[in-house]
Amino acid sequence: MPSGKTDAGAAKRTFRAVRLDDLVTEIAGQVVEAIGDGRLKPGDKVTELTLSREMGTSRAPVREALRRLESQGLIVSHPRRGFFVHAYDTQELENIYDLRICLELHAAQNAIERMGEDDVARLREQVALLHELGAANAAQEQVAADYAFHRMLCEIAGNERIVRLFDTLATELRAGIALIGVLYDDPVRIAQTHDPIIEAIEARDAAMLREVLHDHLSDARTQVIRLFRKTSES
């Protein structure tokens, strides 16, 4: 298990130079992206100086961005020690999954009522992409595509707050999976578990969609928590 003491600036360059007018939002976005794809792992130190140098900005917007992420639970600060990526425990991951299940089941109900043929086609294409990536054993790309599929459902539901909350939960879960260091299941099977979801969507069957989506997310929760416990105990 990672020691939790890695300095974010100790390895190769992690961040891009900032070019947008809204520096704080851009900086926060890059840090979230780095947490989500595993470049910053739970427990890693995030130094203001390193971020400001790599992004080509002053330390003030970096500090504000990290404070913003701290308020979202992704970053923690310790007096005289600085900022660190939040290190999750088993109970936190359980809670995140519970909230995600509630959120997505609600979103799916609304999405079924709102979606048109174009929406169904987008979701169908995304599942096809999951199958392609699974067959190619492109695990990291499939993880991103998997979350994109579920985010589409939330978008179709038409509630921007649900989408923002999903993004936060997805980043936290991806950070937890990055800590495990392996995928929780075979990429081919991961793709296949989305087939019942798209079948329910194509049938416009809200009850079936809730059932298969609940089973899908509950299975993922069980697998992730099992591996997380195993990693934590090793």
C-alpha positions in Angstrom: 0.0 0.0 0.0 1.4 3.5 -0.8 3.1 5.2 2.1 1.1 8.4 1.6 4.2 10.6 1.7 5.0 11.0 -2.0 5.6 14.7 -2.9 3.6 15.7 -6.0 6.7 17.4 -7.5 9.1 14.6 -6.9 8.5 12.8 -10.3 8.1 14.1 -13.8 6.0 17.1 -14.8 2.4 16.5 -13.8 0.5 19.7 -14.8 0.1 21.9 -17.8 0.7 25.7 -18.0 -2.5 27.5 -17.2 -4.0 29.5 -20.1 -7.6 30.2 -19.2 -8.8 33.5 -17.6 -10.4 31.6 -14.7 -7.2 30.4 -13.1 -8.7 29.0 -10.0 -11.2 26.8 -11.9 -8.5 25.7 -14.3 -6.1 24.8 -11.6 -8.7 22.9 -9.6 -9.8 21.1 -12.7 -6.2 19.9 -13.4 -5.8 18.7 -9.9 -9.1 16.8 -10.0 -8.0 15.3 -13.3 -4.7 14.1 -11.8 -6.5 12.6 -8.9 -9.0 10.8 -11.1 -6.4 9.2 -13.4 -4.0 8.2 -10.6 -1.2 10.7 -11.2 -1.9 12.0 -7.7 -2.8 9.2 -5.3 -4.5 9.3 -2.0 -2.0 10.5 0.6 0.2 12.3 -1.9 1.4 15.8 -0.9 0.4 18.6 -3.3 2.8 21.6 -3.0 1.7 25.1 -3.9 5.2 25.9 -5.3 5.3 22.9 -7.6 1.8 23.6 -9.0 2.5 27.3 -9.5 5.8 26.6 -11.3 4.3 23.9 -13.6 1.2 25.9 -14.4 3.0 29.2 -14.8 1.0 31.1 -12.3 1.4 32.6 -8.8 0.8 30.6 -5.6 -2.3 32.6 -4.6 -4.7 31.0 -7.2 -3.2 27.6 -6.5 -3.9 28.0 -2.8 -7.5 29.1 -3.5 -8.0 26.2 -5.9 -6.7 23.7 -3.2 -9.0 25.3 -0.6 -11.9 24.8 -3.0 -11.0 21.2 -3.4 -10.6 20.9 0.3 -14.2 22.1 0.8 -15.3 19.3 -1.6 -13.4 16.6 0.4 -10.8 15.8 -2.3 -7.9 17.6 -0.6 -7.0 17.9 3.1 -4.7 20.4 4.8 -2.5 20.0 7.9 -1.0 22.9 9.8 2.6 23.4 8.9 2.6 20.4 6.6 0.6 21.6 3.6 -2.0 20.0 1.3 -2.5 16.3 0.7 -4.8 14.2 -1.5 -7.5 12.8 0.7 -6.8 9.2 1.7 -10.0 7.2 1.7 -10.9 4.3 4.1 -13.3 1.4 3.5 -16.3 3.1 5.2 -15.9 6.2 3.1 -15.9 4.2 -0.1 -19.0 2.4 1.0 -20.7 5.7 1.7 -19.7 7.1 -1.7 -21.1 4.1 -3.5 -24.3 4.3 -1.5 -24.8 7.9 -2.5 -23.9 7.1 -6.1 -26.5 4.4 -6.3 -29.2 6.7 -4.9 -28.1 9.5 -7.3 -28.0 7.3 -10.4 -31.3 5.5 -9.8 -33.0 8.9 -9.4 -31.3 10.2 -12.5 -32.1 7.1 -14.5 -35.8 7.5 -13.7 -35.8 11.0 -14.9 -33.7 10.2 -17.9 -36.1 7.5 -19.2 -38.9 10.1 -19.2 -36.8 12.7 -21.1 -34.6 10.8 -23.5 -35.1 10.9 -27.3 -33.7 8.6 -30.0 -30.5 10.7 -30.2 -29.9 10.1 -26.5 -30.4 6.4 -26.9 -28.1 6.3 -29.8 -25.3 8.1 -27.8 -25.7 5.6 -24.9 -25.7 2.6 -27.3 -22.5 3.9 -29.0 -20.8 4.4 -25.6 -21.6 0.8 -24.6 -20.1 -0.3 -28.0 -17.0 1.7 -27.1 -16.8 -0.1 -23.8 -16.8 -3.4 -25.6 -14.1 -2.3 -28.0 -11.9 -1.1 -25.2 -12.5 -4.3 -23.2 -11.5 -6.4 -26.2 -8.4 -4.4 -26.6 -7.7 -4.7 -22.9 -7.4 -0.9 -22.7 -8.2 -0.7 -19.0 -7.6 2.9 -18.2 -9.4 4.2 -21.3 -12.3 1.9 -20.4 -12.5 3.3 -16.9 -12.9 6.8 -18.3 -15.5 5.5 -20.9 -17.4 3.7 -18.2 -17.8 6.9 -16.1 -18.7 8.8 -19.3 -21.6 6.4 -19.9 -23.0 6.9 -16.4 -22.5 10.6 -16.7 -24.5 10.7 -19.9 -27.5 9.2 -18.0 -27.2 12.0 -15.4 -27.0 14.6 -18.1 -30.1 13.3 -19.9 -31.9 13.5 -16.6 -31.7 17.3 -17.0 -30.4 18.3 -13.5 -27.1 20.1 -13.6 -26.6 19.6 -9.8 -26.9 15.9 -10.2 -24.2 16.0 -12.9 -21.9 18.1 -10.7 -22.4 15.7 -7.7 -21.8 12.7 -10.0 -18.5 14.3 -11.1 -17.3 14.7 -7.5 -18.3 11.1 -6.6 -16.7 9.7 -9.8 -13.4 11.5 -9.0 -13.4 10.1 -5.4 -14.2 6.6 -6.6 -11.5 6.7 -9.3 -9.0 7.9 -6.6 -10.0 4.9 -4.5 -9.6 2.5 -7.5 -6.2 4.1 -8.3 -5.1 3.3 -4.7 -6.1 -0.4 -5.3 -3.8 -0.4 -8.3 -5.8 -2.9 -10.4 -9.2 -3.0 -12.1 -11.9 -4.7 -10.0 -13.0 -7.0 -12.9 -12.1 -8.3 -16.3 -12.5 -5.5 -19.0 -14.5 -7.7 -21.2 -17.0 -8.6 -18.4 -17.1 -4.9 -17.4 -18.4 -4.1 -20.9 -20.9 -6.9 -20.8 -22.4 -5.7 -17.5 -23.6 -2.6 -19.4 -25.6 -4.7 -21.9 -28.7 -5.1 -19.6 -28.7 -1.4 -18.9 -28.8 -0.4 -22.6 -31.5 -3.1 -23.2 -33.7 -1.6 -20.5 -33.1 1.9 -22.0 -34.0 0.8 -25.5 -37.2 -0.8 -24.1 -37.9 2.5 -22.3 -38.6 0.2 -19.2 -38.0 2.4 -16.1 -38.6 -0.5 -13.6 -36.1 -2.8 -15.5 -33.6 0.0 -15.7 -33.7 0.7 -12.0 -33.3 -3.0 -11.3 -30.3 -3.7 -13.6 -28.6 -0.4 -12.8 -28.9 -1.2 -9.1 -27.4 -4.7 -9.6 -24.7 -3.2 -11.8 -23.6 -0.6 -9.3 -24.0 -2.9 -6.3 -21.8 -5.5 -7.9 -19.1 -2.8 -8.6 -19.3 -1.7 -5.0 -18.8 -5.2 -3.7 -15.8 -5.9 -5.9 -14.1 -2.5 -5.2 -14.6 -2.8 -1.4 -13.3 -6.3 -1.4 -10.1 -5.4 -3.2 -9.7 -2.2 -1.2 -9.9 -4.2 2.1 -7.4 -6.7 0.7 -5.0 -3.9 -0.3 -5.3 -2.1 3.0 -4.6 -5.3 4.9 -1.5 -6.2 2.9 
